[in-house]
Amino acid sequence: MANLSKAQQAADLHKQGFNCCQAMTVIYGPPFGLAADQAAKVAAGFGGGIGRMGDICGALSGAIMILGLKYGATDPRDKATKMRIYQIVGKVVERFKQACGSTDCRDLLGFDLSTPAGSLRSQQPGAFDKCADFVREAGEILEDMLSQA
């Protein structure tokens, strides 16, 4: 994977079976002190729009987690840092929405995992094929934001 962009590496991890959030955090977490095995565990529940509920895309959730590792506050009184991360996240969410059409898993997939019909659809071959594209897009946006300051 060394010659591939990190965004492509994350997309490839998704194709291997990690959920979208895990793919993002496993690739992008280690430079910020989050070991790959810990990243996979902490992100495990965010697949399918947080616990297969169809809400915010796991790739976007993973990108937000990584932004927190770089820009997040560790002092609860540090309001300036808290406001800065909120601004950065807002930009990332807006860029993802513009690029992908939505931030919600159910809209991106075209079916709702939290319903019986969506659950059945999720078991069909190719149901999650487009997710690798969302992971790649989230990775590219994340890389751009990480390089900005």
C-alpha positions in Angstrom: 0.0 0.0 0.0 3.0 2.3 0.3 2.7 3.8 -3.2 -1.1 4.5 -2.8 -2.4 7.7 -1.4 -3.8 7.4 2.1 -7.3 8.1 0.8 -6.9 5.1 -1.6 -5.4 3.0 1.2 -8.5 3.7 3.3 -10.8 2.9 0.4 -8.9 -0.4 0.0 -9.3 -1.2 3.7 -13.0 -0.7 3.3 -13.1 -3.1 0.4 -11.3 -5.7 2.6 -14.1 -5.5 5.2 -13.5 -2.7 7.6 -16.5 -0.3 8.0 -16.0 3.2 6.6 -15.0 4.8 9.9 -12.6 2.0 10.7 -10.9 2.4 7.3 -10.4 6.1 7.9 -9.1 5.8 11.5 -6.8 2.8 10.8 -5.1 4.7 8.0 -5.1 8.2 9.4 -4.9 7.6 13.2 -1.3 6.3 13.7 0.5 9.5 12.9 -1.5 11.1 15.7 -0.8 8.4 18.3 -3.8 6.2 17.7 -2.6 2.7 17.1 -4.2 0.9 14.2 -5.8 -1.8 16.4 -7.2 0.8 18.8 -8.5 2.8 15.8 -10.3 -0.2 14.5 -11.9 -0.8 17.9 -12.9 2.8 18.7 -14.4 3.2 15.2 -16.2 -0.2 15.1 -19.6 1.2 16.1 -19.8 3.9 13.6 -20.4 1.8 10.5 -23.7 2.1 8.6 -24.3 5.6 9.8 -23.6 4.9 13.5 -24.6 1.4 14.4 -26.3 0.8 11.0 -28.9 3.5 11.8 -28.3 5.3 8.5 -27.2 8.6 10.1 -23.9 10.3 9.5 -21.5 8.5 7.1 -18.8 6.5 8.8 -16.1 7.9 6.5 -17.1 11.4 7.6 -17.2 10.4 11.2 -13.7 8.9 10.9 -12.4 12.1 9.3 -13.9 14.1 12.2 -12.2 11.8 14.7 -8.8 12.4 13.0 -9.4 16.2 12.9 -10.0 15.9 16.7 -6.7 14.2 17.2 -4.9 17.0 15.4 -6.9 20.1 16.4 -9.0 19.1 19.4 -8.8 20.7 22.8 -7.5 18.8 25.8 -8.3 21.5 28.3 -12.0 21.9 28.9 -11.5 25.6 29.5 -9.8 26.1 26.1 -12.8 27.7 24.3 -10.7 29.0 21.4 -9.5 25.6 20.4 -13.0 24.2 20.8 -14.4 26.8 18.5 -11.6 26.2 16.0 -12.3 22.5 15.7 -16.0 23.2 15.2 -15.2 25.6 12.4 -12.9 23.0 10.7 -15.4 20.2 11.1 -18.1 22.5 9.6 -16.0 23.0 6.5 -15.3 19.3 6.2 -18.9 18.4 6.5 -19.9 21.0 3.9 -17.3 19.8 1.5 -18.3 16.2 1.9 -21.9 17.1 1.4 -21.1 19.1 -1.8 -19.0 16.3 -3.2 -21.2 13.3 -2.3 -24.7 14.8 -2.1 -25.4 14.1 1.5 -23.8 13.3 4.8 -26.2 10.5 5.8 -25.5 6.9 5.1 -29.0 6.1 4.1 -29.0 8.8 1.4 -25.6 7.9 0.2 -26.4 4.2 -0.1 -29.9 4.6 -1.4 -31.4 2.4 1.2 -31.9 2.5 5.0 -30.0 -0.1 7.0 -32.2 0.4 10.0 -35.2 -1.0 8.3 -36.0 -4.6 7.5 -36.0 -4.0 3.8 -32.7 -2.1 4.0 -31.2 -4.9 6.1 -32.1 -7.3 3.4 -30.7 -5.0 0.7 -27.4 -4.7 2.6 -26.9 -8.5 2.2 -27.0 -8.3 -1.6 -23.7 -8.4 -3.5 -22.5 -4.9 -4.2 -24.6 -3.2 -1.6 -21.7 -1.3 -0.2 -19.6 -0.9 -3.4 -20.0 2.9 -3.5 -18.8 3.3 0.0 -15.2 3.0 -1.1 -15.7 6.2 -3.1 -17.1 8.0 -0.1 -14.1 6.8 2.0 -11.7 8.0 -0.7 -13.5 11.4 -0.9 -13.5 11.8 2.9 -9.8 11.0 2.9 -9.0 13.5 0.2 -10.9 16.2 2.1 -9.2 15.2 5.4 -5.8 15.4 3.8 -6.5 18.9 2.5 -7.7 20.1 5.9 -4.7 18.5 7.7 -2.3 20.3 5.4 -3.9 23.7 6.0 -2.4 24.5 9.4 
